[in-house]
Amino acid sequence: MLTGLRGIILLAAVVGMPVASYFLVFRPQNNEINRARQDVEYTKKLLDKLREETARNADLEKAIEEIRQNVTAAETRLPSDKEISDVVRQVSDLALQAGLQDPTMKSTKPVQAALYMEQPLEMNIKGDFRSFFVFLANVEKLPRIMRITDFKINRDDKLMGTEGVVSDKVDFTLSIYFQPGKKRTADATGEEF
């Protein structure tokens, strides 16, 4: 019976050892290996996303640099508030060169326009249409950023039959965009010119 009991114990040990090692060693290791594979798979996906973002960032940096250059180029076209009087003189000179009468200008209060300021000038010019067209073409060629609003042409009935004369008086608002500075000049504070 001793051999029988020894045999059963030996058989139980031989069969029990692989079963016990499966539950105590191999199964926990398989679970650990599966978790490690999932972590590796997650990390690979994360790296792929980071590579895509890095590629987008390079494109964005290029676009941002291009936008910076465009903004810098636009800002060079904006006079400082101290240079407004020079721009006003240039516009007046262009009107006289085009054959128009000396324009009357009235400066109104500057208006905030995004990051910059806008100096509206209410202008009144007298002359014929061709001269006014030349004046507008020359204003457009100025390197400064400006816009014309509230454009009104007033016809003079006395001159209706005269060839080339379309109006007696043109009223409009010329807005000059500028970069605000510490002090404003006297000609940009609402005085008549």
FENSULDA-V996979 format. One record per helix or strand of 3 or more residues. SS is the DSSP state (H for helix, E for strand). FROM is the first residue (numbers start at 1). TO is the last residue. If there is no record, write none. Layout:
# FENSULDA-V996979
SS|FROM|TO / SS|FROM|TO
This chain:
# FENSULDA-V996979
H|2|76 / H|81|97 / E|104|107 / E|111|113 / E|116|125 / H|129|141 / E|146|154 / H|157|159 / E|169|179 / H|186|188
